[in-house]
Amino acid sequence: MLFSAGALHHPNFLEIVRHPWFISAFVASGSAQLLKFVLSSFRTRKPCWHELLAAGGMPSGHSALVSSLAFAVGFTDGFDAPYAMIAVGLGLIVLVDAVTLRREAGEHARLLNRLVKHINNINEEDRLEAARLEERLGHSIREMLAGVVYGGLVAFVVCAIWDFWK
């Protein structure tokens, strides 16, 4: 049974979180978000707490996650392994989505926010009561590539340490 009480204590289940693939992806994603916070806080000279969970920005946390996973699989099992090919394929979907669809959704949100503001400035009687939409959803190609490079570096370090302690 997959979800029995003993399944969570089965040694194979706990190995997932100790595996270099998981560690690489988790560390790359989390530290990329932390790096966004540090860079934004440095730039604005005040803490930008929203950056810890925000979409968009430099470097891309999504790109760091999927690239570190693909690199970690390649470093541990070889870049010609079927798992590496699956990780690269799924990673490419995420990368393309970040710089196309999610970026375009952010542009649409920016336009809608401007339209609501303009309409409300013209006609006070028929004000549109709409919550402001989040405009920064996707990434520029530069932000995405920075996430890929960062994810690759994290995977290299994690896999080197993991291989050393193994």
DSSP file with accessible surface (Angstrom, degrees, kcal/mol):
  #  RESIDUE AA STRUCTURE BP1 BP2  ACC     N-H-->O    O-->H-N    N-H-->O    O-->H-N    TCO  KAPPA ALPHA  PHI   PSI    X-CA   Y-CA   Z-CA
    1    1 A M    >         0   0  195      0, 0.0     3,-0.8     0, 0.0     6,-0.1   0.000 360.0 360.0 360.0 131.9    0.0    0.0    0.0
    2    2 A L  T 3   +     0   0  131      1,-0.2     0, 0.0     5,-0.0     0, 0.0   0.895 360.0  33.8 -70.3 -41.7    1.5    3.3   -1.1
    3    3 A F  T 3  S+     0   0  181      4,-0.1    -1,-0.2     3,-0.0     2,-0.0  -0.098  82.4 137.6-112.0  37.6    0.1    5.6    1.7
    4    4 A S    X>  -     0   0   46     -3,-0.8     3,-1.2     1,-0.1     4,-0.6  -0.323  69.9-103.6 -75.0 165.6    0.1    3.2    4.7
    5    5 A A  T 34 S+     0   0   93      1,-0.3     3,-0.5     2,-0.2     4,-0.3   0.859 122.6  50.1 -59.4 -33.9    1.3    4.5    8.1
    6    6 A G  T >4 S+     0   0   48      1,-0.2     3,-0.8     2,-0.1     4,-0.5   0.651  89.9  81.3 -81.3 -13.1    4.6    2.7    7.6
    7    7 A A  G X4 S+     0   0   24     -3,-1.2     3,-0.9     1,-0.3     6,-0.3   0.875  88.6  53.9 -63.2 -35.2    5.3    4.1    4.1
    8    8 A L  G 3< S+     0   0  100     -4,-0.6    -1,-0.3    -3,-0.5    -2,-0.1   0.736 110.5  46.8 -72.6 -19.8    6.6    7.4    5.5
    9    9 A H  G <  S+     0   0  151     -3,-0.8    -1,-0.2    -4,-0.3    -2,-0.2   0.406  82.2 118.5-101.3   2.0    9.1    5.6    7.7
   10   10 A H  S X> S-     0   0   97     -3,-0.9     4,-1.5    -4,-0.5     3,-1.0  -0.480  71.6-127.2 -68.6 132.9   10.3    3.2    4.9
   11   11 A P  H 3> S+     0   0   82      0, 0.0     4,-1.3     0, 0.0    -1,-0.1   0.845 106.7  57.9 -53.7 -35.7   14.0    3.9    4.3
   12   12 A N  H 3> S+     0   0  116      1,-0.2     4,-0.6     2,-0.2    -5,-0.0   0.863 103.2  53.5 -65.6 -34.4   13.5    4.4    0.6
   13   13 A F  H X4 S+     0   0  102     -3,-1.0     3,-1.1    -6,-0.3     4,-0.5   0.931 108.8  48.2 -65.4 -43.0   11.1    7.2    1.2
   14   14 A L  H 3X S+     0   0   85     -4,-1.5     4,-0.6     1,-0.3     3,-0.5   0.763  98.3  69.8 -71.0 -22.0   13.5    9.1    3.4
   15   15 A E  H >X S+     0   0   80     -4,-1.3     3,-0.6     1,-0.2     4,-0.5   0.770  84.9  71.7 -66.1 -24.0   16.3    8.6    0.8
   16   16 A I  H X< S+     0   0   93     -3,-1.1     3,-1.2    -4,-0.6     6,-0.4   0.941  99.0  44.5 -57.5 -48.3   14.5   11.1   -1.5
   17   17 A V  H 34 S+     0   0   79     -4,-0.5    -1,-0.2    -3,-0.5    -2,-0.2   0.652 114.3  50.3 -76.2 -11.4   15.3   14.1    0.7
   18   18 A R  H << S+     0   0  150     -4,-0.6    -1,-0.3    -3,-0.6    -2,-0.2   0.364  87.2 107.6-102.2   3.4   18.9   12.9    1.1
   19   19 A H  S <X S-     0   0   67     -3,-1.2     4,-2.6    -4,-0.5     5,-0.2  -0.567  75.7-127.2 -84.1 142.9   19.5   12.4   -2.6
   20   20 A P  H  > S+     0   0    0      0, 0.0     4,-2.5     0, 0.0     5,-0.2   0.802 108.1  59.3 -62.6 -26.2   21.8   14.9   -4.5
   21   21 A W  H  > S+     0   0   53      2,-0.2     4,-2.1     1,-0.2     5,-0.2   0.960 111.4  39.4 -64.6 -48.8   19.0   15.5   -7.1
   22   22 A F  H  > S+     0   0   85     -6,-0.4     4,-2.9     2,-0.2     5,-0.3   0.932 116.8  49.9 -65.5 -46.1   16.6   16.7   -4.4
   23   23 A I  H  X S+     0   0   59     -4,-2.6     4,-3.0     1,-0.2     5,-0.3   0.928 111.0  49.8 -61.4 -43.9   19.2   18.6   -2.5
   24   24 A S  H  X S+     0   0    0     -4,-2.5     4,-2.6    -5,-0.2     5,-0.2   0.943 114.4  43.8 -59.7 -49.1   20.5   20.4   -5.6
   25   25 A A  H  X S+     0   0   13     -4,-2.1     4,-2.4    -5,-0.2     5,-0.3   0.926 116.7  46.5 -63.9 -44.4   17.0   21.4   -6.7
   26   26 A F  H  X S+     0   0  142     -4,-2.9     4,-2.4     2,-0.2     5,-0.3   0.941 116.2  43.6 -64.8 -46.8   16.0   22.5   -3.2
   27   27 A V  H  X S+     0   0   61     -4,-3.0     4,-2.7    -5,-0.3     5,-0.3   0.921 114.7  49.7 -67.0 -42.5   19.2   24.5   -2.5
   28   28 A A  H  X S+     0   0    0     -4,-2.6     4,-1.9    -5,-0.3    -2,-0.2   0.941 115.0  42.9 -63.1 -46.4   19.2   26.1   -5.9
   29   29 A S  H  X S+     0   0   34     -4,-2.4     4,-1.9    -5,-0.2    -2,-0.2   0.952 118.3  43.7 -66.0 -49.3   15.6   27.2   -5.7
   30   30 A G  H  X S+     0   0   42     -4,-2.4     4,-2.1    -5,-0.3    -2,-0.2   0.920 116.0  46.1 -65.1 -42.5   15.7   28.5   -2.2
   31   31 A S  H  X S+     0   0   31     -4,-2.7     4,-2.7    -5,-0.3    -1,-0.2   0.831 108.5  56.8 -74.0 -27.5   19.0   30.2   -2.5
   32   32 A A  H  X S+     0   0    0     -4,-1.9     4,-2.3    -5,-0.3    -1,-0.2   0.920 108.7  47.1 -65.4 -42.0   18.0   31.9   -5.7
   33   33 A Q  H  X S+     0   0   31     -4,-1.9     4,-2.0     2,-0.2    -2,-0.2   0.912 113.0  49.0 -64.0 -40.9   15.0   33.4   -4.0
   34   34 A L  H  X S+     0   0   93     -4,-2.1     4,-2.5     1,-0.2    -2,-0.2   0.904 109.0  52.8 -64.3 -39.4   17.3   34.5   -1.1
   35   35 A L  H  X S+     0   0   61     -4,-2.7     4,-2.9     1,-0.2     5,-0.2   0.897 106.5  53.0 -63.6 -39.0   19.7   36.0   -3.7
   36   36 A K  H  X S+     0   0    3     -4,-2.3     4,-2.5     2,-0.2     5,-0.3   0.918 109.4  49.7 -60.5 -42.6   16.8   37.9   -5.2
   37   37 A F  H  X S+     0   0   30     -4,-2.0     4,-2.7     2,-0.2    11,-0.4   0.938 112.8  46.2 -60.3 -47.6   16.0   39.3   -1.7
   38   38 A V  H  X S+     0   0   74     -4,-2.5     4,-2.5     2,-0.2     5,-0.2   0.938 114.4  46.8 -63.4 -47.1   19.6   40.3   -1.1
   39   39 A L  H  X S+     0   0   75     -4,-2.9     4,-2.4     1,-0.2    -1,-0.2   0.921 115.7  44.9 -63.4 -43.8   20.1   41.9   -4.5
   40   40 A S  H  X S+     0   0    6     -4,-2.5     4,-2.5    -5,-0.2     6,-0.3   0.901 113.6  49.8 -67.4 -41.0   16.8   43.9   -4.3
   41   41 A S  H  X>S+     0   0   18     -4,-2.7     4,-1.3    -5,-0.3     5,-0.8   0.896 112.4  47.8 -65.1 -38.6   17.4   44.9   -0.7
   42   42 A F  H  <5S+     0   0  164     -4,-2.5    -2,-0.2    -5,-0.2    -1,-0.2   0.921 113.1  48.6 -66.0 -43.0   20.9   46.1   -1.7
   43   43 A R  H  <5S+     0   0  160     -4,-2.4    -2,-0.2     1,-0.2    -1,-0.2   0.896 121.7  33.5 -65.5 -41.0   19.5   48.0   -4.7
   44   44 A T  H  <5S-     0   0   62     -4,-2.5    -1,-0.2     2,-0.3    -2,-0.2   0.527 101.6-130.2 -92.8  -9.5   16.7   49.7   -2.7
   45   45 A R  T  <5S+     0   0  218     -4,-1.3    -3,-0.2    -5,-0.2    -4,-0.1   0.741  80.9  80.3  63.4  25.7   18.7   50.0    0.5
   46   46 A K  S   <S-     0   0  140     -5,-0.8    -2,-0.3    -6,-0.3    -1,-0.2  -0.977  95.2 -83.1-152.5 152.4   15.9   48.5    2.5
   47   47 A P        -     0   0   77      0, 0.0     2,-0.6     0, 0.0     3,-0.1  -0.334  31.9-160.4 -60.9 130.8   14.7   44.9    3.1
   48   48 A C    >   +     0   0   11    -11,-0.4     3,-1.8     1,-0.2     4,-0.3  -0.686  18.1 170.7-109.8  74.7   12.5   43.7    0.3
   49   49 A W  G >   +     0   0  171     -2,-0.6     3,-1.8     1,-0.3     4,-0.3   0.795  69.5  67.9 -59.8 -31.4   10.8   40.8    2.1
   50   50 A H  G >> S+     0   0  123      1,-0.3     3,-1.3     2,-0.2     4,-1.0   0.770  86.3  71.2 -62.3 -22.5    8.3   40.2   -0.7
   51   51 A E  G <4 S+     0   0    7     -3,-1.8    -1,-0.3     1,-0.2   -14,-0.2   0.721  81.5  72.5 -66.6 -20.1   11.2   39.0   -2.9
   52   52 A L  G <4 S+     0   0   58     -3,-1.8    -1,-0.2    -4,-0.3    -2,-0.2   0.798 117.2  18.0 -66.1 -26.3   11.5   35.8   -0.9
   53   53 A L  T <4 S+     0   0  167     -3,-1.3    -1,-0.2    -4,-0.3    -2,-0.2   0.377  99.5 120.4-122.2   1.3    8.3   34.5   -2.4
   54   54 A A     <  -     0   0   19     -4,-1.0     2,-0.2   -21,-0.1    83,-0.1  -0.338  56.8-130.2 -75.0 148.3    7.9   36.7   -5.5
   55   55 A A  S    S+     0   0   35     81,-0.3    83,-0.2    -2,-0.1    -1,-0.1  -0.552  73.1  25.3 -85.3 159.5    7.8   35.4   -9.1
   56   56 A G  S    S+     0   0    0     81,-0.5    83,-0.2    -2,-0.2     5,-0.2  -0.034  75.0  96.7  76.6 174.5   10.1   37.0  -11.7
   57   57 A G  S    S-     0   0    5     81,-0.5    -1,-0.1     3,-0.1    83,-0.1  -0.274  71.0 -19.1  97.3 176.7   13.3   38.8  -11.0
   58   58 A M  S    S+     0   0   55      1,-0.1   -19,-0.1   -22,-0.1     2,-0.1  -0.899 119.9  18.1-110.1 128.9   17.0   37.9  -11.1
   59   59 A P  S    S-     0   0    5      0, 0.0     2,-0.4     0, 0.0    85,-0.2   0.714  89.6-121.9 -84.0 165.6   17.9   35.1  -11.0
   60   60 A S     >  -     0   0    0     83,-1.8     4,-2.1     1,-0.2     5,-0.1  -0.537  16.0-161.0 -71.3 119.1   15.0   32.9  -11.9
   61   61 A G  H  > S+     0   0    2     -2,-0.4     4,-2.4     2,-0.2    -1,-0.2   0.868  92.5  52.7 -67.8 -36.3   14.3   30.5   -9.1
   62   62 A H  H  > S+     0   0   88      2,-0.2     4,-2.4     1,-0.2     5,-0.3   0.925 110.7  47.2 -64.1 -44.0   12.3   28.2  -11.4
   63   63 A S  H  > S+     0   0    0      1,-0.2     4,-2.2     2,-0.2     5,-0.3   0.895 111.5  51.1 -64.6 -39.7   15.2   28.1  -13.9
   64   64 A A  H  X S+     0   0    0     -4,-2.1     4,-2.3     2,-0.2     5,-0.2   0.917 111.1  49.3 -62.7 -42.2   17.7   27.4  -11.0
   65   65 A L  H  X S+     0   0   63     -4,-2.4     4,-2.1   -37,-0.2    -2,-0.2   0.965 115.6  39.5 -62.6 -55.1   15.5   24.5   -9.8
   66   66 A V  H  X S+     0   0   19     -4,-2.4     4,-2.2     1,-0.2    -1,-0.2   0.869 117.8  48.4 -69.8 -33.8   15.0   22.7  -13.1
   67   67 A S  H  X S+     0   0    9     -4,-2.2     4,-3.0    -5,-0.3     5,-0.2   0.907 110.7  50.5 -73.2 -37.1   18.5   23.3  -14.3
   68   68 A S  H  X S+     0   0    0     -4,-2.3     4,-2.7    -5,-0.3    -2,-0.2   0.902 110.8  50.5 -66.3 -36.7   20.1   22.1  -11.0
   69   69 A L  H  X S+     0   0   57     -4,-2.1     4,-2.4    -5,-0.2     5,-0.2   0.955 113.2  44.6 -62.6 -48.7   17.9   19.0  -11.2
   70   70 A A  H  X S+     0   0   12     -4,-2.2     4,-2.3    17,-0.2    -2,-0.2   0.924 116.0  46.7 -63.8 -43.2   19.0   18.2  -14.8
   71   71 A F  H  X S+     0   0   70     -4,-3.0     4,-3.1     2,-0.2     5,-0.2   0.909 111.0  52.2 -65.2 -40.9   22.7   18.9  -14.0
   72   72 A A  H  X S+     0   0    0     -4,-2.7     4,-2.1    -5,-0.2     5,-0.3   0.914 109.8  48.8 -62.9 -41.3   22.6   16.8  -10.8
   73   73 A V  H  X S+     0   0    3     -4,-2.4     4,-3.1     1,-0.2     5,-0.5   0.940 113.8  47.5 -61.9 -44.0   21.1   13.9  -12.7
   74   74 A G  H  X S+     0   0    3     -4,-2.3     4,-1.6     1,-0.2    -2,-0.2   0.912 111.8  49.1 -63.6 -42.7   23.8   14.3  -15.4
   75   75 A F  H  < S+     0   0   83     -4,-3.1    -1,-0.2     1,-0.2    -2,-0.2   0.854 121.6  34.0 -66.1 -35.2   26.6   14.6  -12.8
   76   76 A T  H  < S+     0   0   39     -4,-2.1    -2,-0.2    -5,-0.2    -1,-0.2   0.860 135.5  19.2 -90.1 -38.0   25.5   11.5  -10.9
   77   77 A D  H  < S-     0   0   79     -4,-3.1    -3,-0.2    -5,-0.3    -2,-0.2   0.423 114.5 -93.7-113.9  -3.5   24.2    9.2  -13.6
   78   78 A G    ><  -     0   0   25     -4,-1.6     3,-1.5    -5,-0.5     6,-0.3   0.184  29.4 -99.4  97.6 143.1   25.7   10.6  -16.8
   79   79 A F  T 3  S+     0   0  116      1,-0.3    -1,-0.1    -5,-0.2    -5,-0.1   0.615 121.2  58.2 -74.4  -9.8   24.2   13.2  -19.2
   80   80 A D  T 3  S+     0   0  128     -6,-0.2    -1,-0.3    -3,-0.1    -2,-0.1   0.385  80.6 116.5 -97.2   5.2   23.2   10.4  -21.6
   81   81 A A  S <> S-     0   0   13     -3,-1.5     4,-1.9     1,-0.1     3,-0.4  -0.412  75.4-122.5 -71.7 146.2   21.0    8.7  -18.9
   82   82 A P  H  > S+     0   0   94      0, 0.0     4,-2.3     0, 0.0     5,-0.2   0.881 112.9  56.5 -56.7 -37.1   17.3    8.5  -19.6
   83   83 A Y  H  > S+     0   0  142      1,-0.2     4,-2.5     2,-0.2     5,-0.2   0.881 105.2  51.8 -62.7 -37.8   16.6   10.3  -16.3
   84   84 A A  H  > S+     0   0    3     -3,-0.4     4,-2.6    -6,-0.3    -1,-0.2   0.914 109.0  50.0 -65.5 -40.2   18.8   13.2  -17.5
   85   85 A M  H  X S+     0   0  114     -4,-1.9     4,-2.5     2,-0.2    -2,-0.2   0.894 111.2  48.6 -66.0 -38.8   16.9   13.4  -20.8
   86   86 A I  H  X S+     0   0  103     -4,-2.3     4,-2.7     2,-0.2     5,-0.3   0.936 112.1  49.1 -64.8 -45.4   13.6   13.5  -18.9
   87   87 A A  H  X S+     0   0   12     -4,-2.5     4,-2.4     1,-0.2   -17,-0.2   0.907 112.7  47.5 -62.2 -41.2   14.9   16.2  -16.6
   88   88 A V  H  X S+     0   0   69     -4,-2.6     4,-2.7     2,-0.2    -1,-0.2   0.932 112.0  50.3 -65.9 -44.1   16.1   18.3  -19.5
   89   89 A G  H  X S+     0   0   35     -4,-2.5     4,-1.5     2,-0.2    -2,-0.2   0.946 115.1  41.4 -60.2 -48.5   12.9   17.9  -21.4
   90   90 A L  H  X S+     0   0  107     -4,-2.7     4,-1.8     1,-0.2    -1,-0.2   0.881 113.6  54.8 -68.3 -35.3   10.7   19.0  -18.5
   91   91 A G  H  X S+     0   0    6     -4,-2.4     4,-2.7    -5,-0.3    -2,-0.2   0.903 104.0  54.1 -63.5 -40.7   13.2   21.7  -17.6
   92   92 A L  H  X S+     0   0   97     -4,-2.7     4,-2.8     1,-0.2     5,-0.3   0.881 105.0  54.6 -62.0 -36.5   12.9   23.2  -21.1
   93   93 A I  H  X S+     0   0  110     -4,-1.5     4,-2.3     1,-0.2    -1,-0.2   0.939 111.0  45.2 -60.9 -45.1    9.2   23.3  -20.7
   94   94 A V  H  X S+     0   0   42     -4,-1.8     4,-2.3     2,-0.2    -2,-0.2   0.920 113.8  49.4 -64.8 -43.5    9.6   25.4  -17.5
   95   95 A L  H  X S+     0   0   24     -4,-2.7     4,-1.6     2,-0.2    -2,-0.2   0.931 113.1  45.2 -64.0 -45.8   12.2   27.6  -19.1
   96   96 A V  H  X S+     0   0   82     -4,-2.8     4,-1.3     1,-0.2     5,-0.4   0.916 112.5  52.5 -65.1 -40.0   10.2   28.4  -22.2
   97   97 A D  H  <>S+     0   0   53     -4,-2.3     5,-2.5    -5,-0.3     6,-0.5   0.904 106.7  53.8 -61.1 -40.4    7.1   29.0  -20.1
   98   98 A A  H  <5S+     0   0    0     -4,-2.3    41,-2.2     1,-0.2     5,-0.2   0.864 115.5  37.4 -64.9 -38.0    9.0   31.5  -17.9
   99   99 A V  H  <5S+     0   0   30     -4,-1.6    -1,-0.2    39,-0.2    -2,-0.2   0.530 130.8  24.2 -95.8  -4.9   10.2   33.6  -20.8
  100  100 A T  T  X5S+     0   0   74     -4,-1.3     4,-2.8    -3,-0.3     5,-0.2   0.626 126.1  25.3-117.8 -79.3    7.0   33.4  -22.9
  101  101 A L  H  >5S+     0   0  113     -5,-0.4     4,-2.4     1,-0.2     5,-0.2   0.925 126.8  41.7 -61.7 -51.7    3.7   32.6  -21.3
  102  102 A R  H  ><S+     0   0   45     -5,-2.5     4,-1.8     2,-0.2    36,-0.5   0.894 116.4  50.1 -67.2 -35.7    4.3   33.9  -17.8
  103  103 A R  H  > S+     0   0  102     -6,-0.5     4,-1.8    -5,-0.2    -2,-0.2   0.927 111.3  48.9 -66.1 -42.6    6.1   37.0  -19.1
  104  104 A E  H  X S+     0   0  102     -4,-2.8     4,-2.4     1,-0.2    -2,-0.2   0.889 107.5  55.0 -64.4 -38.6    3.2   37.7  -21.5
  105  105 A A  H  X S+     0   0   41     -4,-2.4     4,-2.3    -5,-0.2    -1,-0.2   0.893 106.8  51.8 -61.6 -37.1    0.7   37.3  -18.6
  106  106 A G  H  X S+     0   0    2     -4,-1.8     4,-2.3     2,-0.2    -1,-0.2   0.893 108.0  50.9 -65.2 -39.5    2.7   39.9  -16.7
  107  107 A E  H  X S+     0   0   79     -4,-1.8     4,-2.2     2,-0.2    -2,-0.2   0.901 109.9  50.4 -64.4 -40.4    2.5   42.3  -19.7
  108  108 A H  H  X S+     0   0  103     -4,-2.4     4,-2.8     2,-0.2    -2,-0.2   0.911 109.4  50.9 -62.8 -42.2   -1.3   41.7  -19.8
  109  109 A A  H  X S+     0   0    8     -4,-2.3     4,-2.6     2,-0.2    24,-0.3   0.911 108.8  51.8 -62.3 -40.8   -1.5   42.5  -16.1
  110  110 A R  H  X S+     0   0   88     -4,-2.3     4,-2.1    25,-0.2    -2,-0.2   0.932 111.8  46.5 -61.3 -44.6    0.4   45.7  -16.6
  111  111 A L  H  X S+     0   0   92     -4,-2.2     4,-2.5     1,-0.2    -2,-0.2   0.929 112.3  49.7 -64.8 -44.3   -1.9   46.8  -19.4
  112  112 A L  H  X S+     0   0   88     -4,-2.8     4,-2.6     1,-0.2     5,-0.2   0.907 109.5  51.8 -62.8 -40.3   -5.1   45.9  -17.4
  113  113 A N  H  X S+     0   0   13     -4,-2.6     4,-2.1     1,-0.2    -1,-0.2   0.914 111.3  47.6 -61.8 -41.9   -3.8   47.8  -14.4
  114  114 A R  H  X S+     0   0  174     -4,-2.1     4,-2.7    -5,-0.2    -2,-0.2   0.896 111.4  50.9 -66.0 -40.4   -3.2   50.9  -16.6
  115  115 A L  H  X S+     0   0   83     -4,-2.5     4,-2.9     2,-0.2     5,-0.3   0.926 110.3  48.4 -63.7 -44.6   -6.6   50.6  -18.1
  116  116 A V  H  X S+     0   0   33     -4,-2.6     4,-2.5     2,-0.2    12,-0.3   0.933 113.5  47.8 -61.7 -44.4   -8.4   50.4  -14.8
  117  117 A K  H  X S+     0   0  141     -4,-2.1     4,-1.8    -5,-0.2    -2,-0.2   0.929 113.5  47.5 -62.3 -43.8   -6.4   53.4  -13.5
  118  118 A H  H  X S+     0   0  110     -4,-2.7     4,-1.7     2,-0.2    -2,-0.2   0.933 112.7  47.9 -64.5 -46.2   -7.2   55.4  -16.7
  119  119 A I  H  X S+     0   0   68     -4,-2.9     4,-2.5     1,-0.2    -1,-0.2   0.915 111.6  50.5 -61.7 -43.1  -10.9   54.6  -16.6
  120  120 A N  H  < S+     0   0   12     -4,-2.5    -1,-0.2    -5,-0.3    -2,-0.2   0.830 109.5  51.2 -67.3 -29.4  -11.1   55.5  -13.0
  121  121 A N  H  < S+     0   0  108     -4,-1.8    -1,-0.2    -5,-0.2     3,-0.2   0.810 114.0  44.6 -75.1 -29.9   -9.4   58.8  -13.6
  122  122 A I  H  < S+     0   0  117     -4,-1.7     2,-0.6     1,-0.2    -2,-0.2   0.906 122.4  30.0 -78.4 -45.2  -11.8   59.6  -16.4
  123  123 A N     <  +     0   0   55     -4,-2.5    -1,-0.2    -5,-0.2     3,-0.2  -0.862  55.5 178.0-127.1  99.2  -15.1   58.7  -14.9
  124  124 A E  S >  S+     0   0  118     -2,-0.6     3,-0.8    -3,-0.2    -1,-0.1   0.784  82.0  59.5 -68.9 -27.9  -15.5   58.9  -11.1
  125  125 A E  T 3  S+     0   0  173      1,-0.3    -1,-0.2     2,-0.0     2,-0.1   0.867 109.5  40.0 -71.1 -38.8  -19.1   57.8  -11.2
  126  126 A D  T 3  S+     0   0  107     -3,-0.2    -1,-0.3    -7,-0.2    -2,-0.1  -0.315  82.8 172.4-108.1  51.8  -18.4   54.4  -12.8
  127  127 A R    <   -     0   0  109     -3,-0.8     2,-0.6    -2,-0.1    -3,-0.1  -0.277  30.9-129.2 -61.8 140.3  -15.3   53.5  -10.9
  128  128 A L        -     0   0   74    -12,-0.3     2,-1.1     2,-0.1    -1,-0.1  -0.837  13.0-152.2 -91.0 121.2  -14.0   50.0  -11.5
  129  129 A E        +     0   0  163     -2,-0.6     2,-0.4     2,-0.0    -2,-0.0  -0.815  38.5 146.9 -94.3  94.7  -13.3   48.2   -8.2
  130  130 A A        -     0   0   63     -2,-1.1     2,-0.1   -17,-0.1    -2,-0.1  -0.998  49.3-118.1-133.7 136.9  -10.5   45.8   -9.2
  131  131 A A        -     0   0   89     -2,-0.4     2,-0.2     1,-0.1    -2,-0.0  -0.457  43.1-100.5 -68.4 142.5   -7.6   44.5   -7.2
  132  132 A R        -     0   0  177     -2,-0.1     2,-0.2     1,-0.1    -1,-0.1  -0.482  40.3-129.1 -66.2 131.9   -4.2   45.5   -8.7
  133  133 A L        -     0   0   80    -24,-0.3     2,-0.3    -2,-0.2    -1,-0.1  -0.564  21.1-105.6 -84.8 146.4   -2.8   42.5  -10.6
  134  134 A E        -     0   0  123     -2,-0.2   -25,-0.1     1,-0.2   -24,-0.1  -0.555  33.9-172.3 -69.4 126.8    0.7   41.3  -10.1
  135  135 A E        +     0   0   38     -2,-0.3     2,-1.1     1,-0.2     3,-0.3   0.711  65.0  73.1 -97.2 -25.2    2.7   42.4  -13.1
  136  136 A R        +     0   0   73      1,-0.2   -81,-0.3   -27,-0.1    -1,-0.2  -0.745  54.7 126.5 -96.7  93.6    6.0   40.6  -12.5
  137  137 A L        +     0   0   52     -2,-1.1   -81,-0.5   -35,-0.3   -34,-0.2   0.720  61.8  37.3-114.7 -39.2    5.3   37.0  -13.3
  138  138 A G  S    S-     0   0    5    -36,-0.5   -81,-0.5    -3,-0.3     2,-0.3  -0.216  74.7-111.3-105.7-162.1    7.8   35.8  -15.9
  139  139 A H        -     0   0    0    -41,-2.2   -36,-0.1   -83,-0.2     2,-0.1  -0.948  16.1-119.0-134.8 153.0   11.5   36.4  -16.7
  140  140 A S     >  -     0   0   27     -2,-0.3     4,-2.4     1,-0.1     5,-0.2  -0.420  41.3-106.2 -77.2 165.7   13.7   38.0  -19.2
  141  141 A I  H  > S+     0   0  109      1,-0.2     4,-3.0     2,-0.2     5,-0.2   0.902 122.9  54.5 -62.2 -36.7   16.0   35.7  -21.1
  142  142 A R  H  > S+     0   0  178      2,-0.2     4,-2.4     1,-0.2    -1,-0.2   0.918 108.8  47.1 -63.3 -43.6   18.9   37.1  -19.1
  143  143 A E  H  > S+     0   0   36      2,-0.2     4,-1.9     1,-0.2   -83,-1.8   0.907 113.9  48.6 -64.7 -40.3   17.1   36.3  -15.8
  144  144 A M  H  X S+     0   0   24     -4,-2.4     4,-2.2     2,-0.2    -2,-0.2   0.934 111.9  48.1 -65.5 -45.4   16.3   32.8  -17.0
  145  145 A L  H  X S+     0   0   90     -4,-3.0     4,-2.7     1,-0.2     5,-0.2   0.884 108.7  54.3 -64.7 -36.8   19.9   32.2  -18.2
  146  146 A A  H  X S+     0   0   32     -4,-2.4     4,-2.7    -5,-0.2    -1,-0.2   0.908 108.7  49.9 -61.7 -39.8   21.3   33.5  -14.9
  147  147 A G  H  X S+     0   0    0     -4,-1.9     4,-2.9     2,-0.2    -2,-0.2   0.896 110.1  50.4 -64.4 -39.1   19.0   30.9  -13.1
  148  148 A V  H  X S+     0   0   32     -4,-2.2     4,-2.4     2,-0.2    -2,-0.2   0.943 113.6  44.1 -64.8 -46.9   20.3   28.1  -15.4
  149  149 A V  H  X S+     0   0   94     -4,-2.7     4,-2.4     2,-0.2    -2,-0.2   0.936 115.3  48.6 -63.6 -44.7   23.9   29.0  -14.7
  150  150 A Y  H  X S+     0   0   62     -4,-2.7     4,-2.5    -5,-0.2    -2,-0.2   0.931 111.4  49.8 -61.5 -45.1   23.3   29.4  -11.0
  151  151 A G  H  X S+     0   0    0     -4,-2.9     4,-2.5     1,-0.2    -1,-0.2   0.892 109.9  51.4 -61.0 -39.4   21.4   26.0  -10.9
  152  152 A G  H  X S+     0   0   10     -4,-2.4     4,-2.2     2,-0.2    -1,-0.2   0.909 110.4  48.4 -64.5 -40.5   24.3   24.3  -12.7
  153  153 A L  H  X S+     0   0  106     -4,-2.4     4,-2.4     2,-0.2    -2,-0.2   0.912 111.5  49.4 -66.3 -42.1   26.8   25.7  -10.2
  154  154 A V  H  X S+     0   0   15     -4,-2.5     4,-3.0     1,-0.2     5,-0.3   0.935 111.6  49.3 -62.2 -45.0   24.7   24.6   -7.3
  155  155 A A  H  X S+     0   0    0     -4,-2.5     4,-2.8     1,-0.2     5,-0.3   0.908 109.9  51.8 -61.6 -41.0   24.3   21.1   -8.7
  156  156 A F  H  X S+     0   0  122     -4,-2.2     4,-2.2     2,-0.2    -1,-0.2   0.941 113.6  43.3 -60.6 -47.2   28.1   20.9   -9.3
  157  157 A V  H  X S+     0   0   78     -4,-2.4     4,-2.6     2,-0.2     5,-0.2   0.940 115.8  47.4 -65.6 -47.3   28.9   21.9   -5.7
  158  158 A V  H  X S+     0   0   21     -4,-3.0     4,-2.9     1,-0.2     5,-0.2   0.934 114.9  45.8 -61.2 -45.4   26.2   19.6   -4.2
  159  159 A C  H  X S+     0   0   10     -4,-2.8     4,-2.7    -5,-0.3    -1,-0.2   0.867 111.7  51.9 -69.1 -33.7   27.2   16.6   -6.3
  160  160 A A  H  X S+     0   0   51     -4,-2.2     4,-2.0    -5,-0.3    -1,-0.2   0.927 114.3  43.2 -66.3 -43.0   30.9   17.2   -5.6
  161  161 A I  H  X S+     0   0   91     -4,-2.6     4,-2.3     2,-0.2    -2,-0.2   0.933 114.9  49.8 -67.1 -43.0   30.3   17.3   -1.8
  162  162 A W  H  X S+     0   0   81     -4,-2.9     4,-1.1    -5,-0.2    -2,-0.2   0.919 111.9  47.8 -62.3 -42.6   27.9   14.3   -2.0
  163  163 A D  H  < S+     0   0  104     -4,-2.7    -1,-0.2     1,-0.2    -2,-0.2   0.886 111.0  52.1 -67.8 -34.4   30.4   12.3   -4.0
  164  164 A F  H  < S+     0   0  159     -4,-2.0    -2,-0.2     1,-0.2    -1,-0.2   0.907 115.5  39.7 -66.9 -42.4   33.2   13.2   -1.5
  165  165 A W  H  <        0   0  195     -4,-2.3    -1,-0.2    -5,-0.1    -2,-0.2   0.558 360.0 360.0 -85.6  -8.9   31.1   12.1    1.5
  166  166 A K     <        0   0  162     -4,-1.1    -3,-0.1    -5,-0.2    -4,-0.0  -0.163 360.0 360.0 -66.2 360.0   29.6    9.0   -0.1
